[in-house]
Amino acid sequence: MRQGPGPGFPTITTVERGTRLEVFGTDGQWLRVAASLNSGWVHRDFVSDGPPSIEKPVVKQEIVPARPSVKRTQGGRSGQPVRDAYVGTCDCPYDLMRNGRQCGGKSAYSRPGGRSPQCYF
């Protein structure tokens, strides 16, 4: 925040990002504002009309390996998976979502109506 509308005027204070400003007037690209106990001039490029933008932290996703392969055998036991788990499809409850978690009750096999894939012997 400066004493006058231009870069040649002395700086009064620095306003923290997200501080609410009250605008009293303009002079070209400069705004006459008040914040807390201070008043002065701020360039329009440093002010926004909306709420402050919050930068989201970058979250690294762990890639979870698929479950060990299930060997298909002749006459497999009842309740055994028919195939290996797929990643990114949710046909069977043991398939994996893209985030690495099992599909479970969100799978097509578990939902009534629609497709009914064969998932178990």
Residue, then its C-alpha position, 0 to 999 in steps of 0.5 A: m500500500r502506497q501513500g499516492p497513486g503511483p510507484g514513485f510514492p513511498t510504501i506505507t505497509t504491505v497488505e497480506r494476501g486475502t485481506r479484505l479491502e474497502v475501495f474509496g476511489t480510483d485514479g487510473q489503475w490505482l485504487r484508494v483503499a482502506a485495510s484495518l487501520n491503514s489507508g492508501w493506494v494499491h495497484r489494480d493488478f494486486v486486487s481481486d473481486g472474489p475470495p482469495s484463491i487457495e492453492k491446493p497442495v500437490v498430493k502424490q498418489e501411491i500406485v498400489p500393485a494389483r492383488p496377486s494373480v489368481k490362477r484359473t484352474q479346471g473346476g475351481r472352488s466356489g467363491q473363487p475369483v474367475r480372473d485377476a483383478y483389473v485396475g480402473t474398471c469396477d466390474c467385480p468387487y475385487d477389481l481396483m479403482r484408479n486410487g488403488r482401493q477395491c471396488g467392493g459394493k461399487s462394482a457392477y456385480s454388487r449393484p442391482g440391475g444393469r450388467s451382471p458380470q461373472c466374477y466368481f466360480 
